[in-house]
Amino acid sequence: TGVGKTRAMIADACNIACDEIWNAETNKWEVNGTKEPTIFITTEQEVDEIQTMMLAFLSDVDENHIIYNDYYAGELDRVLYAAQLMKKCPIYIKKLPDFSLKDIENTIKYSIHEWGVRYVFFDYLHTSMKILSEVTSKTGIKGLREDNVLFMISIRLKDLCNEYGVFIMSATQLNADYITAQQYDQNLLRGAKSIADKIDLGMIMLQTSQEDKEALKDVVHRGGFEMPEIKVSVYKNRRGQYKDILLWCKANRATCKI
């Protein structure tokens, strides 16, 4: 919670869907590959909150500057350009506050048929009153545990991936064990570690601890790096050679950059 999983997914969605992005090193807009149709499905945040984060990422302008309309020189022009970019690029946002399995499925299918969407970001896996009611009526079983319901959602998302040949990324929360854990894998997933059975790539994002910083001090000093604020544990990587590794990351949450 609060590490930046939503912001990381927003950055990925924009990177895939938008063919231009501001480069802070060269101070100009640069070509960013092809425009791939992408949908970001939000379950908790409002659409305008997602839009603001997208603008911050594309323009490399601090999100607070956009919210409070208080810009440094040149920033407003970049934000306005980013807004035009979002209009012409195939990036779509849909809010599903109280969703069922059918709602998720219909939203993804509609975006595929209507907009040719090939990349789906679903933020994030959790239970809702509507989904509990739907599952109870379908199975006839009352009081299904949260882990059963979350596993059902992950199965359906994986089925949609295979059926339509689309990429789907999602996220979920961790249980309290992450505070003392020495290994960062599916055992830390809150609600249902069985979610990890269906995924092709599994990563856990955490803030670097004081112990991490002590251990990294020499490496950071020798390499001339900044001290990382986030560590990403890659605990599953189907058909990939790299797993059980940690990625040490520098983050700027204000612009959704990692």
C-alpha positions as CSV (number, residue, x, y, z in Angstrom):
1,T,0.0,0.0,0.0
2,G,1.3,3.5,-0.9
3,V,4.4,2.2,-2.7
4,G,3.1,3.3,-6.2
5,K,1.6,0.3,-7.9
6,T,-1.2,2.3,-9.5
7,R,1.3,5.0,-10.6
8,A,3.6,2.2,-12.1
9,M,0.7,0.8,-14.1
10,I,-0.4,4.3,-15.3
11,A,3.2,4.9,-16.5
12,D,3.2,1.5,-18.4
13,A,-0.2,2.2,-19.9
14,C,0.9,5.7,-21.2
15,N,4.2,4.3,-22.4
16,I,2.3,1.7,-24.5
17,A,-0.5,3.9,-25.8
18,C,1.3,7.3,-26.4
19,D,3.7,7.9,-29.3
20,E,5.4,10.9,-27.7
21,I,6.8,11.6,-24.2
22,W,8.7,14.5,-22.7
23,N,12.4,13.8,-22.2
24,A,13.7,15.8,-19.2
25,E,17.3,15.2,-20.2
26,T,17.0,16.6,-23.7
27,N,14.1,19.0,-22.8
28,K,12.0,18.1,-25.8
29,W,9.2,15.8,-26.9
30,E,10.5,12.6,-28.3
31,V,9.0,9.8,-30.4
32,N,8.0,6.9,-28.2
33,G,7.3,4.1,-30.6
34,T,3.8,3.0,-31.9
35,K,0.4,3.9,-30.4
36,E,-1.0,0.6,-29.0
37,P,-4.7,0.7,-28.0
38,T,-4.8,0.4,-24.2
39,I,-7.5,0.6,-21.4
40,F,-6.9,1.5,-17.8
41,I,-9.8,0.1,-15.6
42,T,-9.9,1.8,-12.2
43,T,-11.9,0.4,-9.3
44,E,-11.2,3.0,-6.5
45,Q,-9.9,6.3,-8.0
46,E,-11.9,8.7,-10.0
47,V,-11.3,9.1,-13.8
48,D,-9.9,12.7,-13.3
49,E,-7.4,11.4,-10.8
50,I,-6.1,8.9,-13.3
51,Q,-6.0,11.6,-16.0
52,T,-4.0,13.9,-13.9
53,M,-1.4,11.2,-13.2
54,M,-1.2,10.4,-16.9
55,L,-0.6,14.1,-17.7
56,A,2.1,14.3,-15.1
57,F,3.8,11.2,-16.5
58,L,3.7,12.3,-20.2
59,S,4.7,15.9,-19.5
60,D,7.2,15.2,-16.7
61,V,5.4,17.9,-14.6
62,D,4.9,17.4,-10.8
63,E,1.3,16.2,-10.3
64,N,0.8,18.9,-7.5
65,H,1.6,21.6,-10.0
66,I,-1.3,20.4,-12.2
67,I,-3.7,20.0,-9.3
68,Y,-3.0,23.4,-7.9
69,N,-2.5,25.2,-11.2
70,D,0.9,26.5,-10.1
71,Y,3.4,25.9,-12.8
72,Y,7.1,26.6,-13.3
73,A,8.1,28.2,-16.6
74,G,7.2,26.1,-19.6
75,E,5.3,23.4,-17.6
76,L,1.8,24.6,-18.6
77,D,2.6,24.3,-22.3
78,R,3.8,20.8,-21.7
79,V,0.7,19.8,-19.8
80,L,-1.6,21.2,-22.5
81,Y,0.4,19.4,-25.1
82,A,0.1,16.1,-23.1
83,A,-3.7,16.6,-22.9
84,Q,-3.9,16.9,-26.7
85,L,-1.6,13.8,-26.9
86,M,-4.0,11.8,-24.7
87,K,-7.0,12.9,-26.9
88,K,-5.4,11.6,-30.1
89,C,-3.8,8.5,-28.7
90,P,-5.8,5.3,-28.2
91,I,-5.8,5.3,-24.4
92,Y,-9.1,4.7,-22.6
93,I,-10.1,5.0,-18.9
94,K,-13.1,3.1,-17.4
95,K,-14.3,3.3,-13.8
96,L,-15.8,0.1,-12.2
97,P,-16.5,1.0,-8.6
98,D,-18.7,-2.0,-7.6
99,F,-17.9,-4.6,-10.1
100,S,-18.9,-8.2,-10.8
101,L,-17.0,-10.8,-12.9
102,K,-19.4,-10.1,-15.7
103,D,-18.7,-6.3,-15.5
104,I,-14.9,-7.0,-15.9
105,E,-15.5,-9.3,-18.7
106,N,-17.9,-7.1,-20.6
107,T,-15.7,-4.0,-20.2
108,I,-12.6,-5.8,-21.6
109,K,-14.6,-7.4,-24.4
110,Y,-16.2,-4.1,-25.4
111,S,-12.9,-2.3,-25.5
112,I,-11.4,-5.1,-27.7
113,H,-14.3,-5.0,-30.1
114,E,-14.9,-1.2,-30.2
115,W,-11.4,0.2,-29.9
116,G,-9.2,-2.8,-30.8
117,V,-7.6,-2.7,-27.3
118,R,-4.6,-5.0,-26.9
119,Y,-3.3,-4.0,-23.5
120,V,-5.5,-4.0,-20.3
121,F,-4.6,-2.6,-16.9
122,F,-6.9,-3.5,-14.1
123,D,-6.4,-1.6,-10.8
124,Y,-6.8,-3.7,-8.7
125,L,-7.9,-7.2,-7.6
126,H,-10.2,-7.0,-4.6
127,T,-13.7,-8.2,-3.6
128,S,-16.8,-6.1,-3.8
129,M,-20.5,-6.5,-2.7
130,K,-21.6,-7.1,-6.3
131,I,-19.0,-9.8,-7.0
132,L,-19.8,-11.6,-3.8
133,S,-23.5,-11.5,-4.6
134,E,-22.8,-12.8,-8.2
135,V,-20.6,-15.7,-7.1
136,T,-23.1,-16.7,-4.3
137,S,-26.0,-16.8,-6.8
138,K,-23.9,-18.7,-9.4
139,T,-22.5,-21.3,-7.0
140,G,-25.3,-21.5,-4.5
141,I,-22.6,-21.3,-1.8
142,K,-22.9,-18.6,0.9
143,G,-20.0,-17.1,2.7
144,L,-17.3,-17.9,0.2
145,R,-13.9,-16.9,1.5
146,E,-12.1,-13.9,0.0
147,D,-9.3,-16.1,-1.4
148,N,-11.8,-18.2,-3.4
149,V,-13.3,-15.0,-5.0
150,L,-9.9,-13.5,-5.8
151,F,-8.8,-16.7,-7.4
152,M,-11.9,-16.7,-9.5
153,I,-11.2,-13.2,-10.8
154,S,-7.6,-14.2,-11.7
155,I,-8.8,-17.3,-13.5
156,R,-11.2,-15.2,-15.6
157,L,-8.6,-12.5,-16.4
158,K,-6.2,-15.3,-17.6
159,D,-9.0,-16.9,-19.7
160,L,-9.6,-13.5,-21.4
161,C,-5.8,-13.2,-22.1
162,N,-5.8,-16.5,-23.8
163,E,-9.1,-16.1,-25.6
164,Y,-8.4,-12.7,-27.1
165,G,-4.6,-12.6,-27.2
166,V,-4.5,-9.5,-25.1
167,F,-2.0,-8.4,-22.4
168,I,-3.5,-7.9,-18.9
169,M,-1.7,-6.4,-15.9
170,S,-3.2,-6.1,-12.5
171,A,-2.2,-5.7,-8.8
172,T,-3.3,-6.6,-5.4
173,Q,-2.4,-5.9,-1.7
174,L,0.0,-7.6,0.6
175,N,-0.6,-9.1,4.0
176,A,1.2,-7.9,7.1
177,D,3.9,-10.5,6.8
178,Y,5.9,-8.4,4.3
179,I,7.2,-6.3,7.3
180,T,9.3,-9.1,8.7
181,A,9.7,-11.3,5.6
182,Q,13.1,-12.4,4.3
183,Q,11.6,-13.8,1.0
184,Y,9.2,-11.8,-1.1
185,D,7.0,-14.2,-3.0
186,Q,3.3,-15.3,-3.3
187,N,3.1,-16.0,0.4
188,L,2.9,-12.3,1.0
189,L,-0.2,-11.8,-1.2
190,R,-3.2,-10.7,0.9
191,G,-6.3,-12.8,0.5
192,A,-5.1,-15.4,-1.9
193,K,-1.6,-16.6,-2.7
194,S,-3.3,-18.9,-5.3
195,I,-3.5,-15.8,-7.6
196,A,0.1,-16.6,-8.4
197,D,-0.9,-19.9,-9.9
198,K,-2.4,-18.2,-12.9
199,I,0.0,-15.4,-13.7
200,D,2.9,-15.4,-16.1
201,L,4.9,-12.7,-14.3
202,G,4.7,-12.1,-10.6
203,M,6.4,-9.1,-8.9
204,I,6.2,-7.6,-5.4
205,M,6.9,-3.9,-4.9
206,L,8.2,-2.7,-1.5
207,Q,9.9,0.3,-0.1
208,T,13.6,-0.2,0.7
209,S,14.1,-0.7,4.5
210,Q,16.9,0.7,6.6
211,E,18.6,-2.7,6.5
212,D,18.5,-2.6,2.7
213,K,20.1,0.9,2.7
214,E,22.9,-0.2,5.0
215,A,23.6,-3.3,2.8
216,L,23.6,-1.2,-0.4
217,K,25.7,1.7,0.9
218,D,29.0,0.5,-0.5
219,V,27.5,-0.5,-3.9
220,V,25.7,2.8,-4.2
221,H,28.8,4.8,-3.3
222,R,31.1,2.8,-5.6
223,G,28.7,3.0,-8.6
224,G,27.8,6.6,-8.0
225,F,24.1,5.8,-7.8
226,E,21.3,7.4,-5.8
227,M,20.0,5.3,-2.9
228,P,17.0,3.3,-4.2
229,E,13.6,3.9,-2.6
230,I,11.8,0.9,-4.0
231,K,12.7,-2.8,-4.4
232,V,10.8,-5.0,-6.8
233,S,11.0,-8.8,-6.2
234,V,10.5,-10.9,-9.4
235,Y,9.3,-14.1,-7.8
236,K,7.7,-15.7,-10.9
237,N,8.7,-15.4,-14.6
238,R,7.1,-18.1,-16.7
239,R,9.3,-18.9,-19.8
240,G,11.8,-16.3,-18.7
241,Q,15.3,-16.9,-17.4
242,Y,15.3,-14.2,-14.6
243,K,13.5,-14.9,-11.4
244,D,14.1,-14.7,-7.7
245,I,15.9,-11.4,-8.2
246,L,15.5,-7.9,-6.7
247,L,15.3,-4.8,-8.9
248,W,16.5,-1.7,-7.0
249,C,14.6,1.4,-8.2
250,K,14.6,5.1,-7.9
251,A,11.1,6.6,-7.9
252,N,9.5,10.0,-8.5
253,R,5.9,9.4,-7.5
254,A,5.0,13.0,-8.5
255,T,5.5,12.2,-12.1
256,C,4.8,8.4,-11.9
257,K,8.4,7.6,-12.9
258,I,10.3,4.6,-11.7
